[in-house]
Amino acid sequence: MPTNVPPQYHEAEARLRQAKTREEKLAIMEEMMAIMPKHKGTDKLRSELNQKIKKMKEAGDKDKKSGARKSVTVPKEGAGQIVLVGPPNGGKSQLLRTLTNATPEVAAYPFTTRMPAPGMMPFEDIRIQLVELPAVTDTAMEQFVPDITRNADVAAIVLDLASPDLLDAADTVLKQMEKHYIFFVNKVPEPEERKIGAVYLRTIVLGNKAELPEAEDNLPIFEEWLAGRFPLIKTSAVNEEIKEMLPRLFYDHLRIIRVYTKAPGKKLEKQDPLILPIGSNVMDAAHGLHKEIAQKLKYARVWGEGMHDGQQVARDEVLKDGWALEFHV
């Protein structure tokens, strides 16, 4: 009996043959299961695919227990994680040095960075984690680069605006990530518009070495190629002024807010804020503080822009960056 699977299934099957990591293969096979229509013609195919998924998951569990495969990960710290990706000699290491407490090797030769290099960037009263990843080319990309990128909050593509290979380098980064079903976007699409198993990561482009004459020559061509797909920030990794400009930019692209808490009868002291997604409300903040507070919450009072000090607010009141809440249970 014919299986009659749609073209999308065969596309996923082709990607499966190219996949290298277990995580990628599992994601694609689960996508194939979702795409495959349910009828008698696909019963055998569905059973075989289910068995492959089961065996792969079991093998992964065994590897974790035995330590057979040592994965490279960077645990998230601070208010958010931003990965610095790009071609060789784009300036990622220098950028990390300038903005954080990290001390990666900076050199004129390519592939200086072989492992992920994290650093903490201060922004006002919080810190944001930057992770420099090894260079991406059309022939080389460390196996762990897609895994770390997939779990980040934002991607920053760091490019040398003065490079004669600027367009090819940028295109290569995008295509290499897309092979792993990671799509760099300016705006994350609605759930119904996303491809099954794909990751969509908010992205900005940092055009480094913008002070060089060659960068000025390349800029019009690059902007035409970019066509507004991502915000382009012209910068210089060696310029100390980026310590003032880039932290705010990175914070805005994380799309988060800081919410402070105040104990009843105590003085308001803004420190150790809760970090919440933009659009969060009073109940989200209560859950972020402690589930018991959320369960017993009667009402909250707010201090902040646009509100009277101590104004009582509803549970579904949408919060603004910098507000302070006093919970009453």
GUNU-830305 format. One record per residue (C-alpha): residue number from 0; x negated, y, z; residue in three letters. Coordinates in Angstrom, 2 decimals, m for minus. Layout:
<pts>
<pt NUM,<X,Y,Z>,Ala> ...
</pts>
This chain:
<pts>
<pt 0,<0.00,0.00,0.00>,Met> <pt 1,<m1.47,3.42,m0.94>,Pro> <pt 2,<m2.51,5.65,1.91>,Thr> <pt 3,<m1.46,8.93,0.23>,Asn> <pt 4,<m3.60,11.17,2.42>,Val> <pt 5,<m3.72,14.89,1.54>,Pro> <pt 6,<m6.76,16.61,m0.04>,Pro> <pt 7,<m7.66,18.16,3.34>,Gln> <pt 8,<m8.33,14.66,4.66>,Tyr> <pt 9,<m10.89,13.97,1.93>,His> <pt 10,<m12.51,17.35,2.61>,Glu> <pt 11,<m12.86,16.45,6.27>,Ala> <pt 12,<m14.21,13.03,5.29>,Glu> <pt 13,<m16.92,14.72,3.22>,Ala> <pt 14,<m17.85,16.94,6.15>,Arg> <pt 15,<m18.01,13.88,8.38>,Leu> <pt 16,<m20.69,12.38,6.14>,Arg> <pt 17,<m22.77,15.53,6.59>,Gln> <pt 18,<m22.24,15.85,10.35>,Ala> <pt 19,<m25.30,15.22,12.51>,Lys> <pt 20,<m24.23,15.46,16.14>,Thr> <pt 21,<m21.79,13.25,18.00>,Arg> <pt 22,<m19.76,16.30,19.02>,Glu> <pt 23,<m19.31,17.37,15.40>,Glu> <pt 24,<m18.34,13.88,14.26>,Lys> <pt 25,<m15.77,13.51,17.02>,Leu> <pt 26,<m14.24,16.91,16.25>,Ala> <pt 27,<m13.95,16.06,12.54>,Ile> <pt 28,<m12.52,12.58,13.14>,Met> <pt 29,<m9.90,14.00,15.48>,Glu> <pt 30,<m9.09,16.55,12.80>,Glu> <pt 31,<m8.67,13.68,10.30>,Met> <pt 32,<m6.28,11.96,12.69>,Met> <pt 33,<m4.20,15.14,12.92>,Ala> <pt 34,<m4.15,15.59,9.13>,Ile> <pt 35,<m3.30,11.96,8.30>,Met> <pt 36,<0.43,11.41,7.68>,Pro> <pt 37,<2.14,8.71,9.74>,Lys> <pt 38,<3.62,5.94,7.60>,His> <pt 39,<3.00,2.24,6.92>,Lys> <pt 40,<0.41,3.04,4.25>,Gly> <pt 41,<m1.85,4.74,6.80>,Thr> <pt 42,<m1.39,2.31,9.70>,Asp> <pt 43,<m4.62,0.41,9.00>,Lys> <pt 44,<m6.61,3.59,8.31>,Leu> <pt 45,<m5.30,5.20,11.47>,Arg> <pt 46,<m6.20,2.13,13.54>,Ser> <pt 47,<m9.74,2.00,12.12>,Glu> <pt 48,<m10.29,5.70,12.75>,Leu> <pt 49,<m8.95,5.37,16.29>,Asn> <pt 50,<m11.42,2.57,16.96>,Gln> <pt 51,<m14.32,4.68,15.64>,Lys> <pt 52,<m13.33,7.59,17.88>,Ile> <pt 53,<m13.04,5.27,20.88>,Lys> <pt 54,<m16.46,3.67,20.26>,Lys> <pt 55,<m18.12,7.05,19.77>,Met> <pt 56,<m16.67,8.38,23.02>,Lys> <pt 57,<m17.75,5.23,24.88>,Glu> <pt 58,<m21.26,5.55,23.45>,Ala> <pt 59,<m21.36,9.15,24.60>,Gly> <pt 60,<m20.31,8.15,28.10>,Asp> <pt 61,<m23.05,5.49,28.20>,Lys> <pt 62,<m25.67,7.99,27.06>,Asp> <pt 63,<m24.60,10.44,29.76>,Lys> <pt 64,<m24.87,7.76,32.45>,Lys> <pt 65,<m28.22,6.44,31.23>,Ser> <pt 66,<m29.68,9.82,30.32>,Gly> <pt 67,<m30.52,8.46,26.86>,Ala> <pt 68,<m29.83,11.74,25.10>,Arg> <pt 69,<m31.10,14.84,26.78>,Lys> <pt 70,<m28.92,17.67,25.59>,Ser> <pt 71,<m30.01,21.31,25.60>,Val> <pt 72,<m27.48,23.59,27.23>,Thr> <pt 73,<m27.39,27.09,28.70>,Val> <pt 74,<m24.91,27.36,31.60>,Pro> <pt 75,<m22.90,30.57,31.47>,Lys> <pt 76,<m23.77,33.26,33.97>,Glu> <pt 77,<m22.54,36.78,34.59>,Gly> <pt 78,<m19.54,38.41,32.96>,Ala> <pt 79,<m19.94,36.73,29.58>,Gly> <pt 80,<m22.38,34.97,27.26>,Gln> <pt 81,<m23.59,36.45,23.96>,Ile> <pt 82,<m25.85,34.44,21.64>,Val> <pt 83,<m28.48,36.18,19.52>,Leu> <pt 84,<m28.71,34.29,16.22>,Val> <pt 85,<m30.49,35.06,12.99>,Gly> <pt 86,<m33.37,34.36,10.62>,Pro> <pt 87,<m37.08,34.32,11.58>,Pro> <pt 88,<m38.68,37.63,12.53>,Asn> <pt 89,<m35.41,39.51,12.78>,Gly> <pt 90,<m36.30,40.91,16.19>,Gly> <pt 91,<m34.28,38.69,18.54>,Lys> <pt 92,<m37.13,38.19,21.02>,Ser> <pt 93,<m37.97,41.88,21.21>,Gln> <pt 94,<m34.30,42.70,21.64>,Leu> <pt 95,<m34.04,40.24,24.53>,Leu> <pt 96,<m37.18,41.70,26.14>,Arg> <pt 97,<m35.91,45.26,25.89>,Thr> <pt 98,<m32.41,44.57,27.23>,Leu> <pt 99,<m33.01,41.93,29.91>,Thr> <pt 100,<m35.42,40.58,32.49>,Asn> <pt 101,<m36.50,37.77,30.13>,Ala> <pt 102,<m40.03,37.59,28.74>,Thr> <pt 103,<m39.88,35.59,25.49>,Pro> <pt 104,<m42.95,35.48,23.28>,Glu> <pt 105,<m42.90,38.19,20.62>,Val> <pt 106,<m45.06,37.59,17.56>,Ala> <pt 107,<m45.27,38.49,13.87>,Ala> <pt 108,<m45.17,34.86,12.76>,Tyr> <pt 109,<m41.87,32.98,12.24>,Pro> <pt 110,<m40.29,30.40,14.56>,Phe> <pt 111,<m41.87,31.82,17.72>,Thr> <pt 112,<m38.79,30.74,19.70>,Thr> <pt 113,<m38.32,26.96,19.85>,Arg> <pt 114,<m35.91,26.72,22.79>,Met> <pt 115,<m32.99,28.90,23.93>,Pro> <pt 116,<m34.16,31.90,25.96>,Ala> <pt 117,<m31.54,33.38,28.32>,Pro> <pt 118,<m31.73,36.77,30.03>,Gly> <pt 119,<m29.38,38.92,32.09>,Met> <pt 120,<m28.52,42.39,30.77>,Met> <pt 121,<m27.25,44.93,33.32>,Pro> <pt 122,<m24.16,46.98,32.51>,Phe> <pt 123,<m22.96,49.33,35.24>,Glu> <pt 124,<m22.01,47.01,38.15>,Asp> <pt 125,<m22.11,43.68,36.29>,Ile> <pt 126,<m24.52,41.60,34.22>,Arg> <pt 127,<m24.02,40.02,30.81>,Ile> <pt 128,<m25.96,36.97,29.68>,Gln> <pt 129,<m27.84,37.16,26.38>,Leu> <pt 130,<m29.22,33.94,24.89>,Val> <pt 131,<m31.80,34.09,22.13>,Glu> <pt 132,<m31.57,31.04,19.87>,Leu> <pt 133,<m34.25,29.64,17.54>,Pro> <pt 134,<m34.28,30.97,13.98>,Ala> <pt 135,<m31.80,29.70,11.41>,Val> <pt 136,<m32.92,29.13,7.80>,Thr> <pt 137,<m31.55,27.17,4.86>,Asp> <pt 138,<m33.89,24.29,5.70>,Thr> <pt 139,<m34.20,24.46,9.47>,Ala> <pt 140,<m31.89,24.78,12.45>,Met> <pt 141,<m32.46,23.17,15.83>,Glu> <pt 142,<m29.81,20.56,16.65>,Gln> <pt 143,<m28.70,22.35,19.83>,Phe> <pt 144,<m28.13,25.74,18.16>,Val> <pt 145,<m24.55,24.97,16.98>,Pro> <pt 146,<m23.66,23.39,20.35>,Asp> <pt 147,<m24.74,26.46,22.33>,Ile> <pt 148,<m23.19,28.84,19.80>,Thr> <pt 149,<m19.88,26.98,19.90>,Arg> <pt 150,<m19.53,27.63,23.64>,Asn> <pt 151,<m20.54,31.32,23.62>,Ala> <pt 152,<m18.14,34.23,24.02>,Asp> <pt 153,<m19.61,36.46,21.29>,Val> <pt 154,<m22.27,36.11,18.59>,Ala> <pt 155,<m24.70,38.84,17.59>,Ala> <pt 156,<m26.42,38.22,14.26>,Ile> <pt 157,<m29.81,39.96,14.45>,Val> <pt 158,<m31.19,40.91,11.03>,Leu> <pt 159,<m34.20,42.82,9.75>,Asp> <pt 160,<m32.64,45.63,7.69>,Leu> <pt 161,<m36.01,46.25,6.05>,Ala> <pt 162,<m36.43,42.68,4.79>,Ser> <pt 163,<m36.33,42.06,1.01>,Pro> <pt 164,<m34.48,38.81,1.78>,Asp> <pt 165,<m31.82,40.51,3.93>,Leu> <pt 166,<m28.75,39.29,2.01>,Leu> <pt 167,<m29.98,35.71,1.65>,Asp> <pt 168,<m30.91,35.56,5.34>,Ala> <pt 169,<m27.49,36.78,6.46>,Ala> <pt 170,<m25.66,34.45,4.09>,Asp> <pt 171,<m27.72,31.48,5.27>,Thr> <pt 172,<m26.79,32.04,8.94>,Val> <pt 173,<m23.08,32.13,8.09>,Leu> <pt 174,<m23.23,29.04,5.85>,Lys> <pt 175,<m25.28,26.99,8.30>,Gln> <pt 176,<m22.78,27.66,11.06>,Met> <pt 177,<m19.82,26.92,8.81>,Glu> <pt 178,<m21.33,23.48,8.13>,Lys> <pt 179,<m20.76,22.84,11.82>,His> <pt 180,<m17.25,24.29,11.64>,Tyr> <pt 181,<m18.24,27.47,13.47>,Ile> <pt 182,<m16.80,30.58,11.85>,Phe> <pt 183,<m18.12,34.04,12.68>,Phe> <pt 184,<m15.26,36.54,12.58>,Val> <pt 185,<m14.42,40.12,13.47>,Asn> <pt 186,<m11.04,39.07,14.82>,Lys> <pt 187,<m10.07,35.57,15.96>,Val> <pt 188,<m7.13,34.36,13.85>,Pro> <pt 189,<m3.81,33.31,15.34>,Glu> <pt 190,<m3.63,29.62,16.39>,Pro> <pt 191,<m1.46,28.65,13.41>,Glu> <pt 192,<m4.04,30.13,11.02>,Glu> <pt 193,<m7.03,28.25,12.44>,Arg> <pt 194,<m8.52,25.09,10.98>,Lys> <pt 195,<m8.20,22.08,13.24>,Ile> <pt 196,<m11.40,21.46,15.20>,Gly> <pt 197,<m12.94,24.79,14.18>,Ala> <pt 198,<m14.39,27.44,16.48>,Val> <pt 199,<m13.91,31.12,15.69>,Tyr> <pt 200,<m16.41,33.40,17.38>,Leu> <pt 201,<m16.16,37.19,17.55>,Arg> <pt 202,<m19.27,38.56,15.90>,Thr> <pt 203,<m21.26,41.75,15.46>,Ile> <pt 204,<m24.28,42.39,13.26>,Val> <pt 205,<m27.31,44.12,14.74>,Leu> <pt 206,<m29.30,45.68,11.89>,Gly> <pt 207,<m32.77,45.85,13.42>,Asn> <pt 208,<m35.74,47.99,12.26>,Lys> <pt 209,<m33.27,50.62,11.04>,Ala> <pt 210,<m35.98,53.28,11.41>,Glu> <pt 211,<m38.04,51.88,8.49>,Leu> <pt 212,<m37.77,53.41,4.98>,Pro> <pt 213,<m37.06,49.99,3.46>,Glu> <pt 214,<m34.04,49.65,5.74>,Ala> <pt 215,<m32.60,52.88,4.38>,Glu> <pt 216,<m33.00,51.54,0.84>,Asp> <pt 217,<m31.37,48.20,1.72>,Asn> <pt 218,<m28.49,49.63,3.70>,Leu> <pt 219,<m26.03,50.53,0.87>,Pro> <pt 220,<m26.44,47.09,m0.74>,Ile> <pt 221,<m26.06,45.33,2.58>,Phe> <pt 222,<m22.96,47.31,3.55>,Glu> <pt 223,<m21.40,46.44,0.19>,Glu> <pt 224,<m22.16,42.75,0.76>,Trp> <pt 225,<m20.87,42.93,4.33>,Leu> <pt 226,<m17.60,44.51,3.15>,Ala> <pt 227,<m16.48,45.29,6.67>,Gly> <pt 228,<m16.39,41.64,7.77>,Arg> <pt 229,<m18.21,42.47,11.00>,Phe> <pt 230,<m19.13,45.65,12.85>,Pro> <pt 231,<m22.65,46.71,11.83>,Leu> <pt 232,<m24.81,48.37,14.47>,Ile> <pt 233,<m28.04,49.93,13.20>,Lys> <pt 234,<m30.70,49.67,15.87>,Thr> <pt 235,<m34.35,49.23,16.73>,Ser> <pt 236,<m35.34,46.56,19.23>,Ala> <pt 237,<m38.43,48.52,20.34>,Val> <pt 238,<m36.46,51.67,21.10>,Asn> <pt 239,<m35.69,52.04,24.80>,Glu> <pt 240,<m32.53,53.98,23.92>,Glu> <pt 241,<m30.75,50.72,23.13>,Ile> <pt 242,<m30.61,50.09,26.89>,Lys> <pt 243,<m27.99,52.84,27.01>,Glu> <pt 244,<m26.11,51.99,23.81>,Met> <pt 245,<m25.95,48.21,23.43>,Leu> <pt 246,<m24.73,47.10,26.90>,Pro> <pt 247,<m21.50,49.10,26.48>,Arg> <pt 248,<m21.09,47.77,22.94>,Leu> <pt 249,<m21.58,44.18,24.08>,Phe> <pt 250,<m19.16,44.68,26.97>,Tyr> <pt 251,<m16.46,46.03,24.63>,Asp> <pt 252,<m16.83,43.05,22.29>,His> <pt 253,<m16.46,40.57,25.14>,Leu> <pt 254,<m12.91,41.94,25.50>,Arg> <pt 255,<m12.92,41.69,29.28>,Ile> <pt 256,<m11.99,43.96,32.18>,Ile> <pt 257,<m13.28,44.43,35.70>,Arg> <pt 258,<m10.75,44.31,38.52>,Val> <pt 259,<m11.72,45.02,42.12>,Tyr> <pt 260,<m9.97,43.84,45.26>,Thr> <pt 261,<m9.17,45.73,48.44>,Lys> <pt 262,<m8.17,44.22,51.78>,Ala> <pt 263,<m5.09,45.84,53.42>,Pro> <pt 264,<m6.12,48.52,55.89>,Gly> <pt 265,<m9.74,48.52,54.67>,Lys> <pt 266,<m11.62,51.19,52.74>,Lys> <pt 267,<m11.82,50.72,48.98>,Leu> <pt 268,<m15.32,49.61,47.97>,Glu> <pt 269,<m15.82,48.78,44.32>,Lys> <pt 270,<m18.14,45.80,44.18>,Gln> <pt 271,<m18.16,42.20,42.93>,Asp> <pt 272,<m15.29,42.65,40.45>,Pro> <pt 273,<m13.14,39.87,39.07>,Leu> <pt 274,<m13.83,39.43,35.36>,Ile> <pt 275,<m10.64,38.86,33.39>,Leu> <pt 276,<m9.64,38.89,29.69>,Pro> <pt 277,<m8.07,42.07,28.33>,Ile> <pt 278,<m4.30,41.78,28.72>,Gly> <pt 279,<m4.45,40.04,32.12>,Ser> <pt 280,<m1.81,40.93,34.71>,Asn> <pt 281,<m1.54,41.03,38.51>,Val> <pt 282,<m0.78,37.32,38.77>,Met> <pt 283,<m3.81,36.45,36.64>,Asp> <pt 284,<m5.97,38.44,39.06>,Ala> <pt 285,<m4.37,36.67,42.02>,Ala> <pt 286,<m5.12,33.27,40.48>,His> <pt 287,<m8.68,34.41,39.76>,Gly> <pt 288,<m9.15,35.30,43.42>,Leu> <pt 289,<m7.52,32.24,45.02>,His> <pt 290,<m4.63,29.96,44.03>,Lys> <pt 291,<m3.11,30.27,47.53>,Glu> <pt 292,<m2.91,34.05,47.14>,Ile> <pt 293,<m1.14,33.59,43.83>,Ala> <pt 294,<1.34,31.14,45.36>,Gln> <pt 295,<2.21,33.39,48.31>,Lys> <pt 296,<1.96,36.80,46.61>,Leu> <pt 297,<4.84,39.14,47.49>,Lys> <pt 298,<3.55,42.30,45.85>,Tyr> <pt 299,<0.37,44.24,45.08>,Ala> <pt 300,<m0.76,47.84,45.31>,Arg> <pt 301,<m3.08,49.44,42.81>,Val> <pt 302,<m5.74,52.15,42.76>,Trp> <pt 303,<m6.96,53.34,39.37>,Gly> <pt 304,<m6.54,55.44,36.26>,Glu> <pt 305,<m2.95,56.33,35.44>,Gly> <pt 306,<m1.62,55.23,38.83>,Met> <pt 307,<m0.97,56.89,42.18>,His> <pt 308,<m3.29,55.56,44.86>,Asp> <pt 309,<m1.60,52.60,46.54>,Gly> <pt 310,<1.26,52.44,44.02>,Gln> <pt 311,<3.20,49.17,44.23>,Gln> <pt 312,<3.22,47.17,41.01>,Val> <pt 313,<5.05,44.13,39.67>,Ala> <pt 314,<3.40,40.75,39.24>,Arg> <pt 315,<3.43,41.11,35.46>,Asp> <pt 316,<1.83,44.58,35.45>,Glu> <pt 317,<m0.94,44.56,32.81>,Val> <pt 318,<m4.25,45.59,34.34>,Leu> <pt 319,<m6.78,48.16,33.17>,Lys> <pt 320,<m10.55,48.11,33.46>,Asp> <pt 321,<m11.69,49.50,36.79>,Gly> <pt 322,<m8.44,49.11,38.70>,Trp> <pt 323,<m8.50,47.93,42.31>,Ala> <pt 324,<m5.76,45.67,43.70>,Leu> <pt 325,<m4.55,45.12,47.23>,Glu> <pt 326,<m2.65,41.82,47.51>,Phe> <pt 327,<0.16,41.36,50.05>,His> <pt 328,<1.23,37.79,50.86>,Val> 
</pts>
